[in-house]
């Protein structure tokens, strides 16, 4: 991110700090949202013509304007443990999102982190990772039900075994290959997102040196995604939402990693 620049205002003769702001989503001109800088949130007005998600533009930052503290991500540590899935109760939306549709929850986390659906830095105009991963999840569920019904049609009811000469095993192989591809993809995007959080927050690996992210994604994907959701949100203050782009209310502040401005 470009460093903040002090620019004198001709009409008032006082310096104003300009900061580089990244649009949280596709927004029309004149729309006002909160961004974070120097540990505070401040109001930003979208310039005429609007902006695309991830697009950067300059905006004045005026400290002491009554802004609230930014949502700070702890430095050098996780907020809680990998298995603290129920710390906000057994009915918490993020918990059930992680159980029933972990990729959609991961997409919400990626939106908070300004990542794309592959766990890389998002570029202006990129599709929302929440929408992409939710779409992949729905497609995988439909595929599974469709192929399950298709395979049942080639089972001999009298023996419970595949009918000899039927395409049962060919269909089974295609379904198995698809399931493996979805599983490998899930592991990849989870480990990439977890790796980004660790590197941005300076969190060291505690076990499985060199492959901790991969091990967590492989052996405990649900717990890993819900931990990342808790790491990037203040659920004590802001109610979790299942169907929003970030899983949080619009009023939730931007993330701030240490001294870096995540806006």
One Martini backbone bead per residue (centre of mass of N, CA, C, O) as a GRO file, in nm:
protein
  263
    1UNK     BB    1   0.098   0.034   0.019
    2UNK     BB    2   0.070   0.351   0.015
    3UNK     BB    3   0.177   0.614   0.158
    4UNK     BB    4   0.113   0.868   0.338
    5UNK     BB    5   0.010   1.208   0.242
    6UNK     BB    6   0.088   1.540   0.277
    7UNK     BB    7  -0.161   1.798   0.202
    8UNK     BB    8  -0.214   2.110   0.135
    9UNK     BB    9  -0.462   2.351   0.206
   10UNK     BB   10  -0.540   2.641   0.051
   11UNK     BB   11  -0.800   2.739   0.223
   12UNK     BB   12  -0.657   2.665   0.528
   13UNK     BB   13  -0.340   2.588   0.573
   14UNK     BB   14  -0.365   2.270   0.619
   15UNK     BB   15  -0.285   1.955   0.671
   16UNK     BB   16  -0.360   1.658   0.474
   17UNK     BB   17  -0.417   1.322   0.489
   18UNK     BB   18  -0.345   1.081   0.248
   19UNK     BB   19  -0.513   0.777   0.169
   20UNK     BB   20  -0.522   0.447   0.077
   21UNK     BB   21  -0.816   0.301  -0.061
   22UNK     BB   22  -1.014   0.004  -0.039
   23UNK     BB   23  -1.275  -0.128  -0.180
   24UNK     BB   24  -1.516  -0.351  -0.040
   25UNK     BB   25  -1.694  -0.284  -0.302
   26UNK     BB   26  -1.941  -0.213  -0.508
   27UNK     BB   27  -1.965   0.146  -0.559
   28UNK     BB   28  -2.118   0.436  -0.561
   29UNK     BB   29  -2.130   0.751  -0.601
   30UNK     BB   30  -2.133   0.893  -0.265
   31UNK     BB   31  -2.063   0.674  -0.096
   32UNK     BB   32  -2.051   0.584   0.258
   33UNK     BB   33  -1.764   0.470   0.446
   34UNK     BB   34  -1.556   0.276   0.647
   35UNK     BB   35  -1.219   0.326   0.752
   36UNK     BB   36  -0.873   0.240   0.828
   37UNK     BB   37  -0.646   0.441   1.047
   38UNK     BB   38  -0.448   0.457   1.309
   39UNK     BB   39  -0.683   0.295   1.479
   40UNK     BB   40  -0.910   0.434   1.295
   41UNK     BB   41  -1.212   0.546   1.194
   42UNK     BB   42  -1.337   0.674   0.874
   43UNK     BB   43  -1.479   0.867   0.641
   44UNK     BB   44  -1.580   0.768   0.303
   45UNK     BB   45  -1.605   0.901  -0.026
   46UNK     BB   46  -1.713   0.817  -0.319
   47UNK     BB   47  -1.636   0.880  -0.618
   48UNK     BB   48  -1.714   0.965  -0.910
   49UNK     BB   49  -1.843   0.664  -1.075
   50UNK     BB   50  -1.721   0.483  -0.882
   51UNK     BB   51  -1.636   0.145  -0.758
   52UNK     BB   52  -1.448  -0.136  -0.725
   53UNK     BB   53  -1.356  -0.412  -0.592
   54UNK     BB   54  -1.025  -0.321  -0.475
   55UNK     BB   55  -1.015  -0.038  -0.542
   56UNK     BB   56  -0.804   0.241  -0.548
   57UNK     BB   57  -0.807   0.545  -0.342
   58UNK     BB   58  -0.815   0.870  -0.242
   59UNK     BB   59  -0.828   0.995   0.105
   60UNK     BB   60  -0.909   1.178   0.369
   61UNK     BB   61  -0.746   1.207   0.697
   62UNK     BB   62  -0.915   1.289   1.011
   63UNK     BB   63  -0.825   1.317   1.310
   64UNK     BB   64  -1.046   1.346   1.577
   65UNK     BB   65  -1.355   1.271   1.452
   66UNK     BB   66  -1.485   1.027   1.635
   67UNK     BB   67  -1.363   0.771   1.594
   68UNK     BB   68  -1.328   0.439   1.602
   69UNK     BB   69  -1.190   0.162   1.660
   70UNK     BB   70  -1.032  -0.066   1.511
   71UNK     BB   71  -1.009  -0.389   1.396
   72UNK     BB   72  -0.790  -0.579   1.570
   73UNK     BB   73  -0.537  -0.796   1.499
   74UNK     BB   74  -0.356  -1.001   1.651
   75UNK     BB   75  -0.023  -1.023   1.745
   76UNK     BB   76   0.134  -1.342   1.729
   77UNK     BB   77  -0.175  -1.457   1.755
   78UNK     BB   78  -0.442  -1.625   1.852
   79UNK     BB   79  -0.738  -1.578   2.002
   80UNK     BB   80  -0.779  -1.895   1.975
   81UNK     BB   81  -0.855  -2.210   1.939
   82UNK     BB   82  -0.924  -2.463   1.717
   83UNK     BB   83  -1.158  -2.590   1.934
   84UNK     BB   84  -1.338  -2.304   1.979
   85UNK     BB   85  -1.626  -2.323   1.826
   86UNK     BB   86  -1.832  -2.272   2.102
   87UNK     BB   87  -1.773  -1.982   2.237
   88UNK     BB   88  -2.067  -1.857   2.103
   89UNK     BB   89  -2.214  -2.110   2.072
   90UNK     BB   90  -2.422  -2.361   1.914
   91UNK     BB   91  -2.589  -2.114   1.735
   92UNK     BB   92  -2.377  -1.995   1.568
   93UNK     BB   93  -2.345  -1.902   1.244
   94UNK     BB   94  -2.041  -1.975   1.198
   95UNK     BB   95  -2.061  -2.267   1.287
   96UNK     BB   96  -2.282  -2.361   1.076
   97UNK     BB   97  -2.124  -2.276   0.831
   98UNK     BB   98  -1.880  -2.467   0.884
   99UNK     BB   99  -2.052  -2.732   0.873
  100UNK     BB  100  -2.240  -2.682   0.600
  101UNK     BB  101  -2.049  -2.418   0.459
  102UNK     BB  102  -1.727  -2.353   0.458
  103UNK     BB  103  -1.674  -2.196   0.191
  104UNK     BB  104  -1.859  -1.956   0.251
  105UNK     BB  105  -1.710  -1.867   0.506
  106UNK     BB  106  -1.441  -1.827   0.365
  107UNK     BB  107  -1.544  -1.599   0.178
  108UNK     BB  108  -1.591  -1.399   0.410
  109UNK     BB  109  -1.301  -1.388   0.507
  110UNK     BB  110  -1.180  -1.293   0.236
  111UNK     BB  111  -1.330  -1.025   0.229
  112UNK     BB  112  -1.195  -0.908   0.486
  113UNK     BB  113  -0.892  -0.956   0.346
  114UNK     BB  114  -0.887  -0.902   0.034
  115UNK     BB  115  -0.956  -1.168  -0.121
  116UNK     BB  116  -0.977  -1.420  -0.321
  117UNK     BB  117  -1.093  -1.748  -0.393
  118UNK     BB  118  -0.761  -1.836  -0.383
  119UNK     BB  119  -0.602  -1.648  -0.160
  120UNK     BB  120  -0.551  -1.387  -0.306
  121UNK     BB  121  -0.508  -1.089  -0.406
  122UNK     BB  122  -0.726  -0.859  -0.486
  123UNK     BB  123  -0.878  -0.724  -0.770
  124UNK     BB  124  -1.023  -0.518  -0.957
  125UNK     BB  125  -1.333  -0.687  -1.031
  126UNK     BB  126  -1.354  -0.913  -0.862
  127UNK     BB  127  -1.505  -1.164  -0.744
  128UNK     BB  128  -1.680  -1.274  -0.495
  129UNK     BB  129  -1.590  -1.524  -0.283
  130UNK     BB  130  -1.864  -1.590  -0.163
  131UNK     BB  131  -2.013  -1.646  -0.433
  132UNK     BB  132  -1.821  -1.857  -0.551
  133UNK     BB  133  -1.816  -2.064  -0.307
  134UNK     BB  134  -2.119  -2.101  -0.293
  135UNK     BB  135  -2.152  -2.210  -0.581
  136UNK     BB  136  -1.968  -2.456  -0.545
  137UNK     BB  137  -2.130  -2.585  -0.314
  138UNK     BB  138  -2.398  -2.620  -0.464
  139UNK     BB  139  -2.289  -2.786  -0.700
  140UNK     BB  140  -2.180  -3.024  -0.526
  141UNK     BB  141  -2.455  -3.105  -0.406
  142UNK     BB  142  -2.604  -3.160  -0.670
  143UNK     BB  143  -2.408  -3.366  -0.784
  144UNK     BB  144  -2.431  -3.576  -0.555
  145UNK     BB  145  -2.737  -3.630  -0.588
  146UNK     BB  146  -2.739  -3.708  -0.885
  147UNK     BB  147  -2.530  -3.949  -0.872
  148UNK     BB  148  -2.676  -4.111  -0.657
  149UNK     BB  149  -2.932  -4.162  -0.826
  150UNK     BB  150  -2.789  -4.287  -1.071
  151UNK     BB  151  -2.661  -4.535  -0.924
  152UNK     BB  152  -2.927  -4.669  -0.821
  153UNK     BB  153  -3.019  -4.756  -1.120
  154UNK     BB  154  -2.760  -4.986  -1.111
  155UNK     BB  155  -2.912  -5.159  -0.895
  156UNK     BB  156  -2.978  -5.468  -0.774
  157UNK     BB  157  -3.244  -5.537  -0.569
  158UNK     BB  158  -3.176  -5.847  -0.504
  159UNK     BB  159  -2.847  -5.788  -0.430
  160UNK     BB  160  -2.713  -5.484  -0.416
  161UNK     BB  161  -2.570  -5.481  -0.691
  162UNK     BB  162  -2.424  -5.421  -0.966
  163UNK     BB  163  -2.498  -5.428  -1.282
  164UNK     BB  164  -2.410  -5.616  -1.530
  165UNK     BB  165  -2.286  -5.393  -1.781
  166UNK     BB  166  -2.298  -5.138  -1.646
  167UNK     BB  167  -2.206  -4.784  -1.580
  168UNK     BB  168  -2.139  -4.768  -1.276
  169UNK     BB  169  -1.819  -4.743  -1.256
  170UNK     BB  170  -1.791  -4.494  -1.434
  171UNK     BB  171  -1.966  -4.306  -1.262
  172UNK     BB  172  -1.811  -4.345  -1.001
  173UNK     BB  173  -1.537  -4.233  -1.104
  174UNK     BB  174  -1.636  -3.948  -1.167
  175UNK     BB  175  -1.739  -3.881  -0.882
  176UNK     BB  176  -1.468  -3.929  -0.738
  177UNK     BB  177  -1.301  -3.717  -0.893
  178UNK     BB  178  -1.471  -3.474  -0.810
  179UNK     BB  179  -1.445  -3.505  -0.502
  180UNK     BB  180  -1.134  -3.478  -0.498
  181UNK     BB  181  -1.117  -3.196  -0.626
  182UNK     BB  182  -1.280  -3.048  -0.407
  183UNK     BB  183  -1.098  -3.129  -0.169
  184UNK     BB  184  -0.833  -3.004  -0.274
  185UNK     BB  185  -0.939  -2.718  -0.306
  186UNK     BB  186  -1.019  -2.671  -0.011
  187UNK     BB  187  -0.737  -2.705   0.109
  188UNK     BB  188  -0.598  -2.480  -0.049
  189UNK     BB  189  -0.775  -2.227   0.035
  190UNK     BB  190  -0.739  -2.262   0.339
  191UNK     BB  191  -0.425  -2.248   0.355
  192UNK     BB  192  -0.393  -1.972   0.217
  193UNK     BB  193  -0.557  -1.808   0.424
  194UNK     BB  194  -0.401  -1.888   0.677
  195UNK     BB  195  -0.126  -1.790   0.580
  196UNK     BB  196  -0.205  -1.493   0.557
  197UNK     BB  197  -0.271  -1.445   0.854
  198UNK     BB  198   0.001  -1.524   0.974
  199UNK     BB  199   0.178  -1.321   0.811
  200UNK     BB  200   0.020  -1.056   0.891
  201UNK     BB  201   0.043  -1.135   1.225
  202UNK     BB  202   0.295  -1.310   1.313
  203UNK     BB  203   0.231  -1.625   1.321
  204UNK     BB  204   0.353  -1.899   1.444
  205UNK     BB  205   0.441  -2.212   1.432
  206UNK     BB  206   0.362  -2.487   1.663
  207UNK     BB  207   0.335  -2.714   1.442
  208UNK     BB  208   0.432  -2.867   1.179
  209UNK     BB  209   0.678  -2.760   1.041
  210UNK     BB  210   0.587  -2.619   0.718
  211UNK     BB  211   0.263  -2.769   0.751
  212UNK     BB  212   0.027  -2.655   0.927
  213UNK     BB  213  -0.183  -2.549   0.724
  214UNK     BB  214  -0.228  -2.819   0.580
  215UNK     BB  215  -0.310  -2.990   0.825
  216UNK     BB  216  -0.556  -2.824   0.909
  217UNK     BB  217  -0.707  -2.842   0.634
  218UNK     BB  218  -0.715  -3.160   0.623
  219UNK     BB  219  -0.808  -3.253   0.929
  220UNK     BB  220  -0.961  -2.943   1.009
  221UNK     BB  221  -1.147  -2.745   0.830
  222UNK     BB  222  -1.375  -2.643   1.011
  223UNK     BB  223  -1.201  -2.532   1.249
  224UNK     BB  224  -1.023  -2.345   1.075
  225UNK     BB  225  -1.244  -2.156   0.960
  226UNK     BB  226  -1.369  -2.066   1.234
  227UNK     BB  227  -1.109  -1.942   1.343
  228UNK     BB  228  -1.079  -1.727   1.118
  229UNK     BB  229  -1.348  -1.589   1.176
  230UNK     BB  230  -1.274  -1.502   1.469
  231UNK     BB  231  -1.008  -1.347   1.395
  232UNK     BB  232  -1.185  -1.141   1.177
  233UNK     BB  233  -1.381  -1.087   1.433
  234UNK     BB  234  -1.635  -0.922   1.654
  235UNK     BB  235  -1.867  -1.113   1.808
  236UNK     BB  236  -1.913  -0.947   2.073
  237UNK     BB  237  -2.035  -0.697   1.888
  238UNK     BB  238  -2.097  -0.854   1.614
  239UNK     BB  239  -2.326  -0.995   1.424
  240UNK     BB  240  -2.370  -1.272   1.264
  241UNK     BB  241  -2.388  -1.353   0.905
  242UNK     BB  242  -2.482  -1.567   0.646
  243UNK     BB  243  -2.561  -1.358   0.375
  244UNK     BB  244  -2.308  -1.195   0.376
  245UNK     BB  245  -2.007  -1.108   0.244
  246UNK     BB  246  -1.867  -1.102   0.560
  247UNK     BB  247  -2.066  -1.186   0.809
  248UNK     BB  248  -2.132  -0.876   0.858
  249UNK     BB  249  -2.204  -0.580   0.928
  250UNK     BB  250  -2.162  -0.273   0.785
  251UNK     BB  251  -2.059  -0.140   1.069
  252UNK     BB  252  -1.814  -0.290   1.059
  253UNK     BB  253  -1.494  -0.273   1.085
  254UNK     BB  254  -1.196  -0.272   0.977
  255UNK     BB  255  -0.902  -0.419   0.928
  256UNK     BB  256  -0.604  -0.443   1.150
  257UNK     BB  257  -0.253  -0.498   1.104
  258UNK     BB  258  -0.120  -0.345   1.320
  259UNK     BB  259   0.034  -0.087   1.121
  260UNK     BB  260  -0.147  -0.167   0.899
  261UNK     BB  261  -0.359  -0.068   0.636
  262UNK     BB  262  -0.690  -0.205   0.622
  263UNK     BB  263  -0.913  -0.068   0.355
   0.00000   0.00000   0.00000
